[in-house]
Amino acid sequence: MTLRKTDIIKSIQDQTGLRQNRSTDIFESVLEIIKQSLEKGETVQISGFGKFCILEKNARRGRNPYTSESLMIAPRKIVTFRFSQKLKESLNTQ
């Protein structure tokens, strides 16, 4: 099963008793805070859940799989997620 954005908003609505538009605003605000922090290069750590980190990848030589042509892949930033020990333990005890 895939957990979608609408499922999370519905769960917030059910658990808090807030209206759907208010639940949507809260969820969108949380996502925006996380996004802005990551754009600044900051690590986002959520206690008991995990942390989102920015890693910088260097330029490297790659290959187009369709044409086998060699090319240079530009340097870029990626987001990684490392789950907390508490989450790891809860996943492995079920």
C-alpha positions in Angstrom: 0.0 0.0 0.0 1.2 3.5 -0.8 0.7 6.3 1.7 -0.3 9.3 -0.3 -0.5 13.0 0.6 -4.3 12.8 0.8 -4.1 9.9 3.1 -1.9 11.8 5.5 -4.2 14.8 5.4 -7.2 12.6 6.1 -5.4 11.0 9.0 -4.6 14.5 10.5 -8.2 15.5 10.1 -9.5 12.3 11.8 -7.0 12.5 14.7 -7.4 16.2 15.4 -11.0 16.9 14.4 -9.9 19.8 12.3 -11.5 20.6 9.0 -9.9 19.3 5.8 -8.7 22.7 4.6 -7.0 23.4 8.0 -5.4 19.9 8.0 -4.2 20.5 4.5 -2.7 23.9 5.5 -0.9 22.3 8.4 0.6 19.5 6.4 1.6 21.8 3.5 3.3 24.1 6.1 5.3 21.2 7.6 6.4 20.1 4.1 7.4 23.7 3.2 9.5 24.1 6.4 11.3 20.9 5.6 11.8 21.9 1.9 13.2 25.4 2.9 15.6 23.9 5.4 16.9 21.4 2.9 17.3 24.2 0.3 19.5 26.1 2.8 21.6 22.9 3.1 20.5 22.2 6.7 19.8 18.7 8.1 16.2 18.1 9.2 16.1 15.8 12.2 12.7 14.6 13.4 13.2 12.9 16.8 12.0 9.3 16.9 11.6 9.2 13.1 14.9 10.1 11.3 16.8 12.7 9.5 17.0 14.2 6.0 20.5 15.2 4.9 21.9 16.9 1.8 24.8 15.2 0.1 26.8 16.7 -2.7 27.8 14.4 -5.5 30.8 15.3 -7.6 30.8 15.3 -11.4 31.5 11.9 -12.9 31.8 10.1 -16.2 28.6 8.3 -17.2 27.2 6.4 -20.1 23.9 6.8 -22.0 22.4 3.3 -21.8 20.6 3.6 -25.1 23.5 4.8 -27.3 26.5 3.8 -25.1 27.8 7.3 -25.6 30.1 8.5 -22.9 29.1 11.7 -21.1 29.8 13.8 -18.0 27.2 13.9 -15.3 27.1 17.3 -13.6 27.7 17.7 -9.9 24.4 17.8 -7.9 22.9 17.7 -4.5 20.7 14.8 -3.3 18.5 14.2 -0.3 19.1 11.1 1.8 17.0 9.8 4.7 18.4 7.9 7.7 15.8 6.5 10.0 16.2 6.7 13.8 17.2 3.8 16.0 13.7 4.0 17.6 12.0 3.6 14.2 14.4 0.8 13.3 13.6 -1.1 16.5 9.8 -0.6 16.0 10.0 -1.9 12.4 12.0 -5.0 13.4 9.8 -6.0 16.4 6.6 -6.4 14.4 
